[in-house]
Amino acid sequence: MNADLEHDCLPVHIAIIMDGNGRWARKRGFPRITGHSEGINSVREITRVSGELGVKHLTLYTFSQENWSRPVTEVSALMKLLLKTIRKEVKNLNEKNVRLTTIGTISDLPDEAREGIEEGIELTKNNTGLNLNLALSYGSRQELISAMKKIGENMKEGILNSDDINESLVSSLLYTSNIPDPDLLIRTGGEFRVSNFLLWQIAYTELVVTQKFWPEFRENDLHEAIKMFQDRERRFGKVSEQVA
């Protein structure tokens, strides 16, 4: 472990917006899909390092609902890359005691990609190490709408009334109901926006934006982001004296 990091102050849950694959490829004169392929190496390394550090949950923004509006050829190539990667990596994940989970609407995925993901989830479901959580066909606004619909249905059936609606209830109806909110959100590629990612869950998450494109993001960069997280004071609306 990096000597500069405090082992007893690690983020329990790290979320990453893996941005910049296309720009990384374009700067080098490659097609966009080459950037996505190279980004797999970053996924592999950051997953390994997170597990070695003792991080409990790693959520990667893999494919958003908005990404379906990209050119058909790029979406098709991304789905093929997703399936290829899952089939190639899942055995290693299982050997490393990593549990694969997803959030989002994986029923939107092509059958082969969806089945590959489901097989990986089934194979690793009993693992107790890092939870690698892929956000696939995910959109936070859609997630919140789904929760609102469930509340509305329960109220209509008389199961809930308005006094029952609180933060705990809403959190229990989100895709992330069984994992804690992220402590640290990293965005690569230098853009300062959250892109419809975990809008409810990141209310008090520490944000780190790096100029590095995702295919360039490696172990030292993760250590640097965690060090920035550890150097901050998390007050959750309180004053410093209360936290101390």
N, C-alpha and C positions, 0 to 999 in steps of 0.2 A: 504493500500500500504506500502511496505517496506520503513522504514524511511530513509534508505541509498540511495534510488533511487530518481533521480530528475524527477519529473513528466513532466516538460516541455522539457525534453531531452530524451524522450523514442524513441526507434527505431520504425519507422512507419511500417516497414515490417521485420519480422524475418523469416528466412528459417532454417530448421533443417534437417540434415542428421541423421536419427534415426538408428545408427549402434550399434551392439553388442547384439542383441537379442539371436542369436545362441550361442555366447560365454557365455552369462549369464546363459543360460539353461545348457550348457555342464559342466560348473563349478559346477553345482548343481546336475548333473546326470540325468537331464530331457531331453526329446526329444526337438529338435529345435523349434517345433511349440509351445511348452509351453512358450518359450521366447517371441515369437511373441504375444501370448495371453496376457502375462503379460505386454508387451509393450503397449497394448491398454489402460491400466490404466494410463500410462504416457501420452499418447495422450489426454485422457480425462482431466487429471489434468492440463497439459500445455495449452490446449485450454481454459479451464476455467480461469486460471490465466492470460493468455494473454488478454482475453476479459475484465477481471476486471481491468487490468492495463490501458487499453485503446489502446493497440496495434491494428492497423488497419488490418494488413494482416499477416497470419501465414501460410507459405508454408512448408508442410511436404513431404519429399522424401519417398513415401510410397511403390512404386514398380517400379523399373527401367526396361528399355527394356532389359538390360543384365540379369535381374533376371529370364527371361523366360528360360534361359539355365540351371537353377537349376534342381535337380531331379524332375521328374514329380509328384511324391507323395507330395513333399514339395510345389510345385506350386499349386497343386490342393487344398491342405490344406490351403494355404494362401488365395486363392480365396474364399473358403468357409468361412474363418474367416473374410475376407473383407465384404462379403455379410451379415453375421451375425451381424457384428459390425455396419454397416450402418443402418440396420433395427432396431437395438436396440437403437442406439444413436441419430438418426436423429430427433426424436420427442423432445428430450432434447435440441438439438442444436437449433431447431426452437423456443422453449420456451425461450431460452437464447438470441434470436435475432441474432444468428450466421448464416451467409450465407455460404453455401457449394458450392465450385467451384472445378474444376480440371484443370490440364494441362497434356498434354501427349496424347496418342492415346487410348482413352478408348474403341474404337471399337475393340481393340485387346482382351478385357476382355471377359470371358464367358458370355453368354447372361444374365443369372440371376444376376451376379455381376454388369454388365453394366446397366441393367434395374434398379437395386437397387440404384445405384449411380445417375442415371438420375432422379429417383423419388425424391431422397434427394435434388438434385439441384433445381428441380421444386418447391418443398415444401418451400424451404428457400430463393428463389430468390429475394424476396422483403425485406428481413431483412437488417437492417442498422448497425448492430454491427460488430463484428470481421468477417473478411472474412477468413474462413478456406479453404485453397487451397491445395488439395491433388495432388501430382505428381504421376500419375498412368501410367504404361507402358511408362515412360518418359525417354528420352535421349537427352541431350543438343546438341550433334553433329547432331542428326537426326532433331532436331528442327531448327538448323541453315541451314541444307541442304534444309529443306522445305522452309525456307525463301528465300534461294538462287534460288530455282526453281521458286518461285513466281516472283522474280525479273526478272529472265530469260524470263519467259513467257510474262511479261509485256513489256519487251524490244523488244521481238519478235513481239508483237502486236503494237509496236510504242507508247505505253502508257508512257514508261519511256525511258530516255537516260542515259548514264553513269554519267552525271553531276548531275542527280537527286539522285544518291545513296549516302546516308550519314547515320550517326548513328541513326537519328530519323526515317528514312525509315526502316532500319533493325529492330529497336525496335518495330515498328508498325506491323511487320509481324511475331513476335514471339508469343508464346502461352500466354505470360505475358503482352501483349500489353496494357491491361487496368488496370494494377497495377504498382506501382513504383518498381524499383529495390530494392533488400533487403539491409537494413542498416546493419544487423547482420546475419551472418551465423554461426550456432552452429553445430559442429559434435561431437556426443558421441562416446564412444568406443576407443578413443585414437589414431585413425589412422589419419595421416596427408596427406590427399588427398581429392579432391572434387568429384571424382567418376562420372564424366560426368553430373554434376548437375549445371544448370544455369550458364554455362560458360561465356556467354555474359553478363548476368545480374550482376554478382558478381565482375565486374572489380574494383570497389572501395568499396566493402563490407568489413566490419570488420569481421575477422574470430576468433572464439573461439573454441578450441578443449578441450574436457574434457575426462578424463580417465574413467569416469563412463559409464557403459553400459546403453543403452536406457531404459530398464525396471527399472533402479535405478534412473533415472532422474526425479526430482520432482520440486516443487515450489521454494524451496531455491536455487536449482541449476540454475533455470532460472533467478532468481533475481541476482545471482552471475555473470552470463554471461552478463546480462544487465548492471550491475555495471562496469564490465570490459569495456564494450562498452562505457559507459559514461565517463570513466576515460581516454579515448584515444582522441587524437587530429586528426580530420579528415581533411586532407589538400587537397585532390583531386589534387595532383601535385603541389600545391602552397607551399610557405614557411610559417612558423608559423606567421610571422609578417603580412602577407597578410590575413590570416584567422582571426587573432585577430582584 
